[in-house]
Amino acid sequence: MEKALEIIRELTKDEAVMWVVGHGDVVSENDSKGIKEPEVDNGYMTVEADNWHFHIGVDQITGVQFVEAESHDDLLSYYVRFSNEKEETMLRGYFPNPNLDSDHKRTEFQPEKYRVFEEMRDRFIDGEKIVYVKRPRSPSS
């Protein structure tokens, strides 16, 4: 899915994006400090930052969702979710939260942070493989 790779490349240009790799009981949360331009080789994209990296099978990405999700208390999270053919989450790229400051403390809504998510979402949504969803908070959060 070529557009998925384009989205990942664009997300790596923003050092404020938080990367969550994996799903289920084991995930890895990574900041973007020192993130580099992704490379594609032999069917895998490699994303690397200062102290971490991951490989993702290009052909394994079958869906992309721009997500607005209820999270902690009354906060919303904004991210891009990349999934496989089983609808399992492979990777998420979280945008900076418009309700949190740089120290992750609550602050007044910062529309410029939301616009980054909104503009990217509106450019890539195709209604088929790339969609926009709103998710309620899961019972376990």
ChimeraX commands (.cxc) that place a marker at each C-alpha (Angstrom):
marker #1 position 0.00,0.00,0.00 radius 0.5
marker #1 position 2.01,2.92,-1.36 radius 0.5
marker #1 position -0.02,5.62,0.41 radius 0.5
marker #1 position 0.71,4.00,3.78 radius 0.5
marker #1 position 4.43,4.39,3.12 radius 0.5
marker #1 position 3.88,8.00,2.11 radius 0.5
marker #1 position 2.04,8.64,5.39 radius 0.5
marker #1 position 4.80,7.00,7.44 radius 0.5
marker #1 position 7.41,9.10,5.60 radius 0.5
marker #1 position 5.46,12.25,6.36 radius 0.5
marker #1 position 5.04,11.31,10.03 radius 0.5
marker #1 position 8.81,10.85,10.38 radius 0.5
marker #1 position 9.30,14.51,9.45 radius 0.5
marker #1 position 7.70,15.53,12.75 radius 0.5
marker #1 position 9.87,14.94,15.84 radius 0.5
marker #1 position 6.79,15.41,18.03 radius 0.5
marker #1 position 5.12,12.18,16.81 radius 0.5
marker #1 position 5.03,9.29,19.31 radius 0.5
marker #1 position 5.40,5.86,17.70 radius 0.5
marker #1 position 3.68,2.82,19.19 radius 0.5
marker #1 position 4.85,-0.45,17.67 radius 0.5
marker #1 position 2.86,-3.65,18.08 radius 0.5
marker #1 position -0.51,-4.54,19.59 radius 0.5
marker #1 position -2.06,-6.56,22.33 radius 0.5
marker #1 position -0.12,-7.33,25.48 radius 0.5
marker #1 position 3.24,-6.10,24.19 radius 0.5
marker #1 position 3.81,-2.70,22.62 radius 0.5
marker #1 position 6.75,-0.33,22.41 radius 0.5
marker #1 position 6.26,3.43,22.79 radius 0.5
marker #1 position 8.98,5.53,21.19 radius 0.5
marker #1 position 9.59,9.25,20.77 radius 0.5
marker #1 position 10.88,10.69,17.52 radius 0.5
marker #1 position 14.13,12.20,18.78 radius 0.5
marker #1 position 16.68,11.94,15.99 radius 0.5
marker #1 position 14.29,10.20,13.60 radius 0.5
marker #1 position 15.67,9.61,10.12 radius 0.5
marker #1 position 14.17,9.32,6.65 radius 0.5
marker #1 position 12.74,5.78,6.35 radius 0.5
marker #1 position 14.36,3.31,4.00 radius 0.5
marker #1 position 12.66,0.57,2.01 radius 0.5
marker #1 position 14.61,-2.56,1.15 radius 0.5
marker #1 position 13.60,-6.08,0.24 radius 0.5
marker #1 position 9.91,-5.52,1.08 radius 0.5
marker #1 position 10.47,-3.85,4.46 radius 0.5
marker #1 position 10.44,-0.25,5.56 radius 0.5
marker #1 position 12.90,0.62,8.32 radius 0.5
marker #1 position 12.17,3.58,10.58 radius 0.5
marker #1 position 15.06,4.56,12.83 radius 0.5
marker #1 position 15.58,7.18,15.53 radius 0.5
marker #1 position 18.38,7.85,18.02 radius 0.5
marker #1 position 17.84,4.84,20.26 radius 0.5
marker #1 position 15.30,2.58,18.54 radius 0.5
marker #1 position 14.17,1.31,15.16 radius 0.5
marker #1 position 11.54,-0.96,13.66 radius 0.5
marker #1 position 10.93,-2.82,10.42 radius 0.5
marker #1 position 7.48,-3.13,8.93 radius 0.5
marker #1 position 6.54,-5.41,6.04 radius 0.5
marker #1 position 5.32,-3.16,3.25 radius 0.5
marker #1 position 2.95,-5.79,1.85 radius 0.5
marker #1 position 1.53,-6.51,5.31 radius 0.5
marker #1 position -0.08,-3.06,5.64 radius 0.5
marker #1 position -3.62,-3.44,4.32 radius 0.5
marker #1 position -5.43,-0.62,6.12 radius 0.5
marker #1 position -4.82,2.86,7.49 radius 0.5
marker #1 position -7.07,4.72,9.90 radius 0.5
marker #1 position -6.85,8.32,11.01 radius 0.5
marker #1 position -8.25,7.98,14.52 radius 0.5
marker #1 position -9.78,10.36,17.02 radius 0.5
marker #1 position -10.12,8.31,20.21 radius 0.5
marker #1 position -11.36,8.92,23.72 radius 0.5
marker #1 position -8.46,8.24,26.04 radius 0.5
marker #1 position -7.66,9.24,29.61 radius 0.5
marker #1 position -10.46,11.01,31.47 radius 0.5
marker #1 position -11.94,13.48,28.99 radius 0.5
marker #1 position -8.94,13.73,26.64 radius 0.5
marker #1 position -8.97,12.74,23.00 radius 0.5
marker #1 position -5.97,11.21,21.22 radius 0.5
marker #1 position -5.19,11.69,17.54 radius 0.5
marker #1 position -3.19,9.11,15.64 radius 0.5
marker #1 position -2.72,7.12,12.46 radius 0.5
marker #1 position -3.18,3.36,12.80 radius 0.5
marker #1 position -1.64,0.91,10.34 radius 0.5
marker #1 position -3.20,-2.56,10.30 radius 0.5
marker #1 position -2.76,-5.92,8.61 radius 0.5
marker #1 position -5.29,-8.12,6.81 radius 0.5
marker #1 position -6.54,-9.48,10.16 radius 0.5
marker #1 position -7.26,-5.89,11.27 radius 0.5
marker #1 position -4.52,-6.18,13.89 radius 0.5
marker #1 position -2.68,-3.00,14.78 radius 0.5
marker #1 position 0.88,-3.06,13.53 radius 0.5
marker #1 position 1.88,0.53,14.15 radius 0.5
marker #1 position 0.44,3.81,15.42 radius 0.5
marker #1 position 1.81,7.32,15.03 radius 0.5
marker #1 position 0.38,9.71,17.66 radius 0.5
marker #1 position 0.17,13.42,16.94 radius 0.5
marker #1 position 0.94,15.86,19.76 radius 0.5
marker #1 position -2.18,16.24,21.88 radius 0.5
marker #1 position -3.79,19.68,21.44 radius 0.5
marker #1 position -4.90,19.66,25.09 radius 0.5
marker #1 position -1.42,19.05,26.53 radius 0.5
marker #1 position 1.64,21.28,26.72 radius 0.5
marker #1 position 5.21,20.18,25.99 radius 0.5
marker #1 position 5.45,18.73,29.54 radius 0.5
marker #1 position 2.26,16.67,28.95 radius 0.5
marker #1 position 0.26,18.82,31.36 radius 0.5
marker #1 position -3.27,19.95,30.55 radius 0.5
marker #1 position -3.59,23.29,28.87 radius 0.5
marker #1 position -6.12,25.19,26.79 radius 0.5
marker #1 position -6.92,23.63,23.42 radius 0.5
marker #1 position -4.15,24.42,20.91 radius 0.5
marker #1 position -5.85,24.48,17.49 radius 0.5
marker #1 position -2.56,24.50,15.58 radius 0.5
marker #1 position -1.75,21.02,16.92 radius 0.5
marker #1 position -5.16,19.71,15.90 radius 0.5
marker #1 position -4.77,21.25,12.42 radius 0.5
marker #1 position -1.67,19.12,11.74 radius 0.5
marker #1 position -3.77,15.97,12.27 radius 0.5
marker #1 position -6.79,17.38,10.43 radius 0.5
marker #1 position -4.85,18.55,7.35 radius 0.5
marker #1 position -2.98,15.27,6.97 radius 0.5
marker #1 position -6.18,13.27,7.49 radius 0.5
marker #1 position -8.05,15.29,4.87 radius 0.5
marker #1 position -5.27,14.82,2.29 radius 0.5
marker #1 position -5.07,11.05,2.61 radius 0.5
marker #1 position -8.60,9.79,3.34 radius 0.5
marker #1 position -9.92,7.78,0.40 radius 0.5
marker #1 position -12.86,6.05,2.10 radius 0.5
marker #1 position -11.62,2.58,1.18 radius 0.5
marker #1 position -8.17,1.62,2.45 radius 0.5
marker #1 position -7.61,4.90,4.32 radius 0.5
marker #1 position -10.46,5.98,6.57 radius 0.5
marker #1 position -11.31,8.31,9.45 radius 0.5
marker #1 position -12.80,6.84,12.63 radius 0.5
marker #1 position -13.88,8.09,16.02 radius 0.5
marker #1 position -13.39,5.58,18.80 radius 0.5
marker #1 position -14.97,5.56,22.25 radius 0.5
marker #1 position -12.76,4.72,25.20 radius 0.5
marker #1 position -12.32,0.99,25.69 radius 0.5
marker #1 position -13.66,-0.44,28.97 radius 0.5
marker #1 position -10.13,-1.36,30.09 radius 0.5
marker #1 position -8.72,2.18,29.85 radius 0.5
marker link #1:1,2 radius 0.2
marker link #1:2,3 radius 0.2
marker link #1:3,4 radius 0.2
marker link #1:4,5 radius 0.2
marker link #1:5,6 radius 0.2
marker link #1:6,7 radius 0.2
marker link #1:7,8 radius 0.2
marker link #1:8,9 radius 0.2
marker link #1:9,10 radius 0.2
marker link #1:10,11 radius 0.2
marker link #1:11,12 radius 0.2
marker link #1:12,13 radius 0.2
marker link #1:13,14 radius 0.2
marker link #1:14,15 radius 0.2
marker link #1:15,16 radius 0.2
marker link #1:16,17 radius 0.2
marker link #1:17,18 radius 0.2
marker link #1:18,19 radius 0.2
marker link #1:19,20 radius 0.2
marker link #1:20,21 radius 0.2
marker link #1:21,22 radius 0.2
marker link #1:22,23 radius 0.2
marker link #1:23,24 radius 0.2
marker link #1:24,25 radius 0.2
marker link #1:25,26 radius 0.2
marker link #1:26,27 radius 0.2
marker link #1:27,28 radius 0.2
marker link #1:28,29 radius 0.2
marker link #1:29,30 radius 0.2
marker link #1:30,31 radius 0.2
marker link #1:31,32 radius 0.2
marker link #1:32,33 radius 0.2
marker link #1:33,34 radius 0.2
marker link #1:34,35 radius 0.2
marker link #1:35,36 radius 0.2
marker link #1:36,37 radius 0.2
marker link #1:37,38 radius 0.2
marker link #1:38,39 radius 0.2
marker link #1:39,40 radius 0.2
marker link #1:40,41 radius 0.2
marker link #1:41,42 radius 0.2
marker link #1:42,43 radius 0.2
marker link #1:43,44 radius 0.2
marker link #1:44,45 radius 0.2
marker link #1:45,46 radius 0.2
marker link #1:46,47 radius 0.2
marker link #1:47,48 radius 0.2
marker link #1:48,49 radius 0.2
marker link #1:49,50 radius 0.2
marker link #1:50,51 radius 0.2
marker link #1:51,52 radius 0.2
marker link #1:52,53 radius 0.2
marker link #1:53,54 radius 0.2
marker link #1:54,55 radius 0.2
marker link #1:55,56 radius 0.2
marker link #1:56,57 radius 0.2
marker link #1:57,58 radius 0.2
marker link #1:58,59 radius 0.2
marker link #1:59,60 radius 0.2
marker link #1:60,61 radius 0.2
marker link #1:61,62 radius 0.2
marker link #1:62,63 radius 0.2
marker link #1:63,64 radius 0.2
marker link #1:64,65 radius 0.2
marker link #1:65,66 radius 0.2
marker link #1:66,67 radius 0.2
marker link #1:67,68 radius 0.2
marker link #1:68,69 radius 0.2
marker link #1:69,70 radius 0.2
marker link #1:70,71 radius 0.2
marker link #1:71,72 radius 0.2
marker link #1:72,73 radius 0.2
marker link #1:73,74 radius 0.2
marker link #1:74,75 radius 0.2
marker link #1:75,76 radius 0.2
marker link #1:76,77 radius 0.2
marker link #1:77,78 radius 0.2
marker link #1:78,79 radius 0.2
marker link #1:79,80 radius 0.2
marker link #1:80,81 radius 0.2
marker link #1:81,82 radius 0.2
marker link #1:82,83 radius 0.2
marker link #1:83,84 radius 0.2
marker link #1:84,85 radius 0.2
marker link #1:85,86 radius 0.2
marker link #1:86,87 radius 0.2
marker link #1:87,88 radius 0.2
marker link #1:88,89 radius 0.2
marker link #1:89,90 radius 0.2
marker link #1:90,91 radius 0.2
marker link #1:91,92 radius 0.2
marker link #1:92,93 radius 0.2
marker link #1:93,94 radius 0.2
marker link #1:94,95 radius 0.2
marker link #1:95,96 radius 0.2
marker link #1:96,97 radius 0.2
marker link #1:97,98 radius 0.2
marker link #1:98,99 radius 0.2
marker link #1:99,100 radius 0.2
marker link #1:100,101 radius 0.2
marker link #1:101,102 radius 0.2
marker link #1:102,103 radius 0.2
marker link #1:103,104 radius 0.2
marker link #1:104,105 radius 0.2
marker link #1:105,106 radius 0.2
marker link #1:106,107 radius 0.2
marker link #1:107,108 radius 0.2
marker link #1:108,109 radius 0.2
marker link #1:109,110 radius 0.2
marker link #1:110,111 radius 0.2
marker link #1:111,112 radius 0.2
marker link #1:112,113 radius 0.2
marker link #1:113,114 radius 0.2
marker link #1:114,115 radius 0.2
marker link #1:115,116 radius 0.2
marker link #1:116,117 radius 0.2
marker link #1:117,118 radius 0.2
marker link #1:118,119 radius 0.2
marker link #1:119,120 radius 0.2
marker link #1:120,121 radius 0.2
marker link #1:121,122 radius 0.2
marker link #1:122,123 radius 0.2
marker link #1:123,124 radius 0.2
marker link #1:124,125 radius 0.2
marker link #1:125,126 radius 0.2
marker link #1:126,127 radius 0.2
marker link #1:127,128 radius 0.2
marker link #1:128,129 radius 0.2
marker link #1:129,130 radius 0.2
marker link #1:130,131 radius 0.2
marker link #1:131,132 radius 0.2
marker link #1:132,133 radius 0.2
marker link #1:133,134 radius 0.2
marker link #1:134,135 radius 0.2
marker link #1:135,136 radius 0.2
marker link #1:136,137 radius 0.2
marker link #1:137,138 radius 0.2
marker link #1:138,139 radius 0.2
marker link #1:139,140 radius 0.2
marker link #1:140,141 radius 0.2
view
